[in-house]
Amino acid sequence: MPSSPKITITIKLFAAYQEAYNVGELKRDFSPNTSILEVLNQLISERPELEKWRSLTRFGLNLQFVEAETLLQDGDEIVFIPPVSGG
């Protein structure tokens, strides 16, 4: 039985997301037509401390800001951008 098709996504992590995972980038496989929101939900389920950033996070897809409902394609690069405190 053939396996279902997968797309490979690069996830760039910044600030709280990078601290939670201790890396700056993840590569993950998802089903076609996965949304950015579904990826966010997976990361938060793996690292529940990120829940507080859910409503504050902005999303970048291939260097453009997009909405959470945006569907991903193979090879896409997404960025999760929580608020960053500066000084």
Backbone as a chain_set.jsonl record, in Angstrom:
{"seq": "MPSSPKITITIKLFAAYQEAYNVGELKRDFSPNTSILEVLNQLISERPELEKWRSLTRFGLNLQFVEAETLLQDGDEIVFIPPVSGG", "coords": {"N": [[0.851, -1.182, 0.0], [0.746, 2.119, -0.982], [2.39, 4.902, 0.57], [0.881, 7.864, 1.921], [1.1, 11.013, 0.225], [3.606, 13.428, 1.107], [4.597, 16.674, 2.232], [7.49, 18.661, 2.621], [8.466, 20.949, 5.009], [10.203, 23.864, 6.027], [10.723, 25.254, 9.145], [11.276, 28.227, 10.602], [12.492, 29.428, 13.638], [12.035, 31.853, 16.176], [12.856, 33.923, 19.0], [10.708, 33.205, 21.646], [9.907, 30.744, 20.572], [12.256, 29.677, 19.538], [13.692, 29.468, 21.905], [12.154, 27.539, 23.241], [12.51, 25.242, 21.688], [15.224, 25.108, 21.412], [16.646, 25.312, 19.079], [17.209, 26.896, 15.913], [15.789, 26.237, 13.7], [13.479, 23.996, 12.198], [12.794, 21.002, 10.386], [10.039, 19.565, 8.916], [7.65, 17.034, 8.029], [4.502, 17.1, 6.435], [1.025, 16.526, 5.642], [-0.236, 17.196, 2.341], [-1.847, 20.359, 1.724], [-1.852, 21.293, 4.328], [-2.325, 23.742, 6.83], [-0.782, 26.803, 8.01], [-1.678, 27.301, 10.571], [-2.239, 24.709, 11.505], [0.347, 23.695, 11.709], [1.354, 25.396, 13.683], [-0.333, 24.597, 15.799], [0.634, 21.996, 16.196], [3.28, 22.477, 17.069], [2.752, 23.833, 19.466], [1.432, 21.833, 20.862], [3.54, 20.125, 21.288], [5.246, 21.704, 22.795], [3.946, 23.001, 25.305], [4.346, 25.369, 26.731], [4.402, 27.381, 24.902], [1.854, 28.182, 24.36], [0.909, 30.622, 25.415], [1.78, 32.446, 23.575], [0.318, 32.093, 21.318], [-1.883, 33.756, 20.289], [-0.529, 36.039, 19.729], [1.391, 35.68, 17.854], [2.873, 36.267, 14.697], [2.963, 35.353, 11.219], [5.225, 34.291, 8.753], [5.64, 33.48, 5.349], [7.738, 32.21, 3.072], [9.147, 34.67, 3.072], [7.117, 36.605, 3.201], [4.483, 38.227, 4.992], [1.713, 36.387, 6.172], [-1.626, 34.989, 6.619], [-2.859, 32.789, 9.218], [-4.395, 30.754, 8.147], [-3.326, 30.126, 5.724], [-2.413, 27.831, 3.21], [0.089, 25.317, 2.928], [2.858, 24.45, 0.769], [5.002, 22.009, -0.761], [8.358, 22.403, 0.197], [8.115, 24.951, 1.211], [8.991, 27.719, 3.345], [8.411, 28.591, 6.557], [7.895, 31.094, 9.05], [7.713, 31.687, 12.463], [6.795, 34.36, 14.355], [6.94, 35.664, 17.288], [6.043, 38.306, 19.643], [8.81, 40.398, 20.255], [10.818, 41.333, 22.862], [12.525, 44.338, 23.326], [15.319, 46.539, 23.881]], "CA": [[0.0, 0.0, 0.0], [1.627, 3.303, -1.039], [2.199, 5.872, 1.647], [0.258, 9.098, 1.461], [2.127, 12.007, -0.122], [4.003, 14.354, 2.161], [5.349, 17.857, 1.849], [8.508, 18.991, 3.62], [8.421, 22.369, 5.339], [11.21, 24.393, 6.947], [10.115, 26.151, 10.129], [12.263, 29.086, 11.259], [12.033, 29.756, 14.984], [12.62, 33.044, 16.781], [12.462, 34.331, 20.358], [10.173, 32.172, 22.539], [9.878, 29.455, 19.872], [13.637, 29.2, 19.496], [14.049, 29.064, 23.272], [11.427, 26.315, 23.584], [13.059, 24.106, 20.942], [16.686, 25.157, 21.492], [17.215, 25.324, 17.732], [16.681, 28.003, 15.126], [15.079, 25.77, 12.515], [12.991, 22.619, 12.179], [12.258, 20.492, 9.118], [8.954, 18.638, 9.246], [6.799, 16.549, 6.947], [3.071, 17.239, 6.675], [0.155, 16.175, 4.522], [-0.544, 18.342, 1.47], [-2.949, 21.22, 2.165], [-1.745, 21.645, 5.741], [-2.258, 25.195, 7.011], [0.183, 27.286, 9.0], [-2.305, 27.122, 11.882], [-2.048, 23.321, 11.914], [1.745, 23.569, 12.126], [1.423, 26.074, 14.981], [-0.977, 23.727, 16.788], [1.535, 20.881, 16.491], [4.395, 22.968, 17.887], [2.256, 24.139, 20.806], [1.146, 20.569, 21.549], [4.837, 19.578, 21.699], [5.831, 22.618, 23.78], [2.774, 23.74, 25.814], [4.696, 26.71, 27.236], [4.224, 28.345, 23.815], [0.43, 28.542, 24.24], [0.679, 32.04, 25.721], [2.18, 33.262, 22.42], [-0.526, 31.728, 20.169], [-2.661, 34.853, 19.701], [0.363, 37.181, 19.464], [2.379, 35.3, 16.851], [2.654, 36.561, 13.277], [3.477, 34.277, 10.38], [5.826, 34.602, 7.475], [5.743, 32.37, 4.408], [8.629, 32.583, 1.967], [9.522, 36.076, 3.251], [5.968, 37.511, 3.178], [3.53, 37.985, 6.07], [0.501, 35.717, 5.711], [-2.589, 34.605, 7.642], [-2.683, 31.436, 9.75], [-5.142, 29.786, 7.335], [-2.606, 29.896, 4.478], [-2.023, 26.441, 2.989], [1.511, 25.154, 2.626], [3.266, 23.613, -0.347], [6.303, 21.377, -0.552], [9.513, 23.288, 0.106], [7.861, 26.259, 1.815], [9.691, 28.098, 4.563], [7.554, 29.431, 7.381], [8.542, 31.74, 10.18], [6.841, 32.072, 13.556], [7.369, 35.582, 14.888], [6.244, 36.178, 18.47], [6.562, 39.619, 20.017], [10.183, 40.345, 20.765], [11.075, 42.488, 23.721], [13.787, 44.978, 22.982], [15.722, 47.511, 24.876]], "C": [[0.896, 1.245, 0.0], [1.336, 4.259, 0.103], [1.583, 7.144, 1.073], [1.345, 10.129, 1.181], [2.392, 12.944, 1.044], [4.67, 15.564, 1.527], [6.332, 18.149, 2.974], [8.574, 20.501, 3.767], [9.602, 22.705, 6.244], [10.526, 25.404, 7.847], [11.233, 26.924, 10.817], [11.688, 29.556, 12.59], [12.779, 30.967, 15.532], [12.106, 33.203, 18.202], [11.943, 33.142, 21.161], [10.166, 30.797, 21.874], [11.282, 28.846, 19.814], [14.083, 28.742, 20.879], [13.394, 27.738, 23.638], [12.049, 25.086, 22.926], [14.58, 24.031, 21.0], [17.374, 25.01, 20.139], [16.578, 26.485, 16.982], [15.816, 27.563, 13.959], [14.659, 24.313, 12.694], [12.611, 22.259, 10.752], [11.234, 19.437, 9.483], [8.214, 18.226, 7.981], [5.341, 16.661, 7.366], [2.316, 16.715, 5.463], [-0.022, 17.402, 3.637], [-1.774, 19.079, 2.006], [-2.997, 21.418, 3.677], [-1.649, 23.167, 5.835], [-1.172, 25.544, 8.029], [-0.378, 27.098, 10.406], [-2.125, 25.687, 12.384], [-0.611, 23.068, 12.372], [1.921, 24.208, 13.503], [0.821, 25.195, 16.078], [-0.072, 22.559, 17.169], [2.68, 21.339, 17.387], [3.932, 23.241, 19.319], [1.911, 22.86, 21.559], [2.439, 19.913, 22.03], [5.484, 20.399, 22.802], [4.717, 23.507, 24.333], [3.101, 25.13, 26.359], [4.54, 27.781, 26.161], [2.78, 28.815, 23.667], [0.194, 30.03, 24.462], [1.03, 32.951, 24.553], [1.253, 33.056, 21.22], [-1.184, 32.942, 19.509], [-1.79, 36.042, 19.311], [1.337, 36.915, 18.323], [1.937, 35.708, 15.454], [3.364, 35.49, 12.475], [4.067, 34.82, 9.097], [5.897, 33.34, 6.639], [6.58, 32.844, 3.234], [8.849, 34.095, 1.911], [8.373, 37.065, 3.091], [5.073, 37.184, 4.367], [2.262, 37.399, 5.49], [-0.407, 35.423, 6.905], [-2.375, 33.146, 8.034], [-3.37, 30.376, 8.893], [-4.433, 29.45, 6.027], [-2.165, 28.443, 4.377], [-0.589, 26.364, 2.504], [1.725, 24.24, 1.432], [4.662, 23.072, -0.057], [7.423, 22.397, -0.736], [9.31, 24.656, 0.724], [8.712, 26.46, 3.07], [8.766, 29.024, 5.343], [8.336, 29.945, 8.577], [7.46, 32.053, 11.207], [7.501, 33.237, 14.274], [6.53, 36.044, 16.082], [6.738, 37.586, 18.76], [7.96, 39.473, 20.604], [10.395, 41.571, 21.639], [12.433, 43.05, 23.365], [14.175, 45.969, 24.052], [16.79, 48.407, 24.341]], "O": [[1.723, 1.404, 0.898], [0.196, 4.406, 0.543], [1.746, 7.454, -0.107], [2.393, 10.12, 1.828], [1.51, 13.212, 1.86], [5.23, 15.487, 0.433], [6.034, 17.909, 4.145], [8.717, 21.234, 2.788], [9.959, 21.921, 7.123], [9.832, 26.303, 7.372], [12.045, 26.34, 11.534], [10.55, 30.02, 12.663], [13.993, 31.091, 15.373], [11.051, 32.679, 18.556], [12.667, 32.163, 21.341], [10.393, 29.788, 22.543], [11.46, 27.646, 20.019], [14.777, 27.734, 21.006], [14.022, 26.898, 24.283], [12.11, 24.015, 23.531], [15.161, 22.997, 20.672], [18.542, 24.63, 20.065], [15.528, 26.991, 17.378], [15.184, 28.389, 13.3], [15.393, 23.506, 13.266], [12.156, 23.115, 9.993], [11.517, 18.525, 10.261], [8.161, 18.967, 6.999], [4.986, 16.357, 8.504], [2.895, 16.491, 4.4], [0.035, 18.53, 4.127], [-2.63, 18.485, 2.661], [-4.06, 21.679, 4.239], [-0.977, 23.805, 5.025], [-0.713, 24.697, 8.796], [0.365, 26.772, 11.331], [-1.882, 25.478, 13.572], [-0.382, 22.313, 13.317], [2.559, 23.632, 14.383], [1.396, 25.063, 17.158], [-0.016, 22.174, 18.337], [3.014, 20.662, 18.359], [4.638, 22.918, 20.274], [2.079, 22.804, 22.778], [2.446, 19.227, 23.052], [6.192, 19.855, 23.649], [4.555, 24.642, 23.886], [2.216, 25.982, 26.437], [4.545, 28.971, 26.475], [2.514, 29.757, 22.92], [-0.629, 30.637, 23.776], [0.621, 34.112, 24.536], [1.377, 33.757, 20.215], [-1.055, 33.134, 18.3], [-2.261, 36.957, 18.635], [2.031, 37.827, 17.875], [0.782, 35.52, 15.073], [4.253, 34.804, 12.979], [3.491, 35.689, 8.443], [6.18, 32.259, 7.155], [6.193, 33.753, 2.499], [8.751, 34.715, 0.852], [8.617, 38.251, 2.867], [4.911, 36.017, 4.723], [1.783, 37.845, 4.447], [-0.005, 35.587, 8.056], [-1.788, 32.368, 7.282], [-2.965, 29.214, 8.912], [-4.89, 28.576, 5.291], [-1.614, 27.885, 5.326], [-0.116, 27.23, 1.769], [0.9, 23.381, 1.122], [5.397, 23.605, 0.775], [7.433, 23.157, -1.705], [10.247, 25.454, 0.761], [9.094, 25.508, 3.751], [8.385, 30.093, 4.866], [9.292, 29.327, 9.045], [6.418, 32.614, 10.869], [8.631, 33.122, 14.748], [5.525, 36.734, 15.908], [7.739, 38.021, 18.19], [8.243, 38.539, 21.354], [10.179, 42.703, 21.207], [13.381, 42.301, 23.13], [13.435, 46.2, 25.008], [17.259, 49.299, 25.048]]}, "num_chains": 1, "name": "protein.A"}
